[in-house]
Amino acid sequence: MRTFFERLDMLAGIDGTGTAVQWLERFAYLFLVLTFAAAPHSIAATQTAWIIGMTAWVVRLFFRPRVRFHFGWLDAALWGLFAWSAISSFFSYEPLVSLNKLRGVAVFLIFYFVFYNARTYKSAFFLAAVLIGSCMVNALWMPVERIIGRGVEIHGLSENGALAKAHLTDGDTLLEVNRQKVTTPEAVLAAVEQAEVSRIKFYRPDFELTVELKRSDLAAGSDALARLGATEWKKSHNWRSKGFYGHYTTYAEVLQLIGSLAFGLFAAGVAGWLRRKEISEVGGRTFRLSIVLLGVSVGGMALALLLTVTRAPQLAFMISSGLIVFLALGRRWFLTAMLFLIPIALGGLIFLQQSRRVDFFDRSDESTRYRQMMTRDGLRLWSENPRHLVFGVGMDSIQKHWQEWGLFDRGWQPMGHFHSTPVQLLVERGLPALLLWLGILGIYVRTLWKGSKECLQDRESRGILLGCLGGLTGFVTSGLVHYNLGDQEVAMVFFMLMGLGVRLARLRTAKRDEGESAEASVRLAA
């Protein structure tokens, strides 16, 4: 046990400065590791680990030696956005609702939990490995789950059958009856017979919906299919993968971020291999094995992302990968990668058309038209008076005032949000909120860019920094048509990676400053 804690202290950069401080820092770091391990799977587990670890770290702040805080432009922009969100909430049409939403805005605090507890290079690399390895658990399970199949896909429905009367059609997949998962027609029938009216959850490309089926509509028959009013069934192999989350878009956005991190490390490793000098330094077999494992990770996450059939994160990941290849390997390899990606992109487009029955850029697609409608309505609402321009209408206030503002096609379309991070910020929190968010992104990009330039010979650091930069690019790209900043699972991973990236960049800056100081001392001594 003593050896374990000694290794933990070396990894986390914990000094033997006192029993209470040591144990608090160990406790905080262990829960930081759990936060990274849980992030690709469960928001509840991630938040629990974060809150427990953060509490230990906050308690540690009251002990000596004092933690040295770094307050720069990024911190000013982060806290400025939070403060403006609070001000906007007081001017909201529904102040209590908007103030309650500040809990979601405060998710940026996980950035500080990561930044101040990932103190060393080894710690940052270890946390990145934990995040990638944990994500691979669900990424590898997705194609296996697709091969096994799920639910009851129904065919040959009779017009007067119970399923048809419930407005189900050929090709629909029955998933649950009264919140019980079903895998055979017999299970569907048994569940339906237990209640006068049953709620059936089903999948129809592109959505999961719920209908009601009456027990009295069941027909007489010798088997379950006949009584339900169908002639054939099979397990479905067509749906939008969502990992262990509750929604495929959330899963796709997280895959884009973590996949970019893995690809950044992979590209930096390939760049080191091409230089060949690094093989003898690291150990040839171990070095090549790490590249292979990272390549498998990237491939597994890319396949899982494809199975989500979510267009914006897929495009975002392609842009992120192209940027990483260009920065890590240069123009020639970038052009080679583009030739390699073209057939993969075409295959993905064919898969998209078969799965969702839409094109990649399809103006006739309902979800595309819905986004266009929400963007138009959002910009109209934001610009219609000075109050909205400056303070917005308040977070989530549209849930109670959508009728008077003429949103959601006056009730003919489902209630939701504006499906765009910039538009959502403008409408709910005003122009200052968007400018502060753009400031955060600009400062973050500059930090990653400078950090990656300063560690050209450090493969792991450069890989993480390039992965964070690529993930940021993808996050912004996807955020044009998704409100990914408002998805807490996605936002948590984004700020976790920000903590890693900024910490590594600061470590590189500190190392450079130490080197310059030592060189100056030598010159003075001479």
Buried (B, 14 or more C-beta within 10 A) or exposed (E): EEEEEEEBBEBBBBEEEEEEBBBBBBBBBBBBBBBBBBBBBBBEBBBBBBBBBBBBBEEBEEBEEEEEEEEEBBBBBBEBBBEBBBBBBEBBBBBEBBBEBBEBBEBBBBBBBBBBBBBBBBBBBBBBBBBBBBBBBBBBBBBEBBEEBBBBBBBEBBEEBBBBBBEBEEBBBBBBBBEBEBBBBEBBBBBBEEEEEBBBBBBEBBEBEEBEBBEEBBEEEEEBBBBBBBEEBEEBEBBBBBBEBEBBBBBBBBBBBBBBBBBBBBBBBBBBBEEEEBBEEBEEEEBBEBBEBBBBBBBBBBBBBBBBBBBBBBBBBBBBBBBBBBBBBEEEBBEEBBEEBEEEBEEBBEEBBEBBEBBEEBEEBEBBEBBEBBBEBBBBBBEEEEEBBBBBBBBBBBEEBBEEBEBBEEEEBEEBBBBBBBBBBBBBBBBBBBBBBBBBBEBBBEBBBEBBEBBEEBBBBBBBBBBBBBBBBBBBBBBBBBBBBBBBBBBBBBBBBBBBBBBBBBBBBEBEEEEEEEEEEEEEEE
